[in-house]
């Protein structure tokens, strides 16, 4: 997780909501990218799961946006996408050709864990009570998301034991 230009101690509630919306947008976009990749690799179960996760991120982003609009109308934003990277979005190297549903869910679980850690770490620097309360709420939502993904993983049969590399063709002489 990389952050630049955010002073958590100086965040207003509006800025905190804007940051949370951007986190959701970034994660949604990454899940959409992964879904497209899995479709190209003919891994429909992983693609479907990533589409589901993209939908969840979009829904949460819409809820946060509605909250922001209700509270602050169309006040200009001072937090930008350039100020964050990979807060909740799955790591780029998490996607693999021929990815199993279990591996897709494990990638999502790692993302939810990463987001929880982000909000927990930020709590130490936040002094504004309303921002602190929002970040506690966001942290708790990430914990709930982790629990939901873990429950889905528990429903799956064990993986075959084959590694991703077992499905990759060896280079052939031309």
C-alpha positions, 0 to 999 in steps of 0.5 A, spaced: 500 500 500 502 506 497 500 513 500 502 520 498 500 527 500 495 525 505 495 528 512 490 523 516 491 528 522 488 534 518 482 530 514 476 533 514 470 528 514 468 530 507 476 529 505 475 522 509 469 520 505 472 522 498 478 518 500 474 512 502 470 513 495 476 513 491 479 506 495 472 503 493 473 505 486 480 503 485 478 496 488 472 496 483 476 497 477 482 492 479 476 487 480 473 488 473 480 488 470 481 481 473 474 479 471 476 480 464 483 477 464 479 471 467 474 471 461 480 471 456 484 465 460 477 461 460 476 461 467 469 463 468 468 461 475 474 466 477 471 471 473 464 471 476 467 471 483 471 477 481 465 480 477 461 479 484 467 483 488 467 489 483 459 489 484 460 489 491 465 495 491 461 499 486 455 498 491 459 501 497 462 506 493 455 508 491 453 508 498 459 512 500 457 517 495 450 518 497 452 520 504 457 525 501 452 528 497 447 528 502 452 531 507 456 536 503 452 537 496 457 538 490 463 541 494 469 541 491 474 535 492 481 536 495 483 528 495 485 525 489 486 518 486 494 520 485 494 520 493 493 513 494 495 506 490 493 499 492 489 500 499 484 495 497 485 493 490 488 486 489 495 486 488 496 486 480 500 479 481 494 476 484 491 474 478 493 468 474 491 464 468 487 458 470 486 461 477 481 457 481 475 460 485 479 458 491 485 462 489 480 468 486 477 468 493 484 468 497 486 474 493 480 478 495 481 476 502 488 479 502 485 485 499 480 486 504 485 484 510 490 490 506 484 495 507 482 493 514 490 494 516 490 501 512 484 503 516 487 501 523 493 504 521 490 511 519 486 511 526 492 512 530 493 519 526 486 521 526 484 526 531 477 529 528 472 525 532 467 524 526 473 522 521 475 517 527 468 514 527 468 513 519 474 510 519 472 505 525 466 504 521 470 502 514 475 498 518 469 494 521 466 493 514 472 490 512 472 485 517 465 483 515 468 482 508 473 478 510 468 474 514 464 473 508 470 471 503 472 466 509 465 463 509 465 462 501 472 459 501 470 454 507 464 452 502 469 450 496 472 443 495 479 443 496 484 445 490 487 440 486 494 441 489 496 443 482 500 450 481 499 455 476 505 453 473 502 446 471 498 449 466 503 454 463 506 451 456 513 450 456 516 455 450 517 451 444 523 452 439 520 455 433 
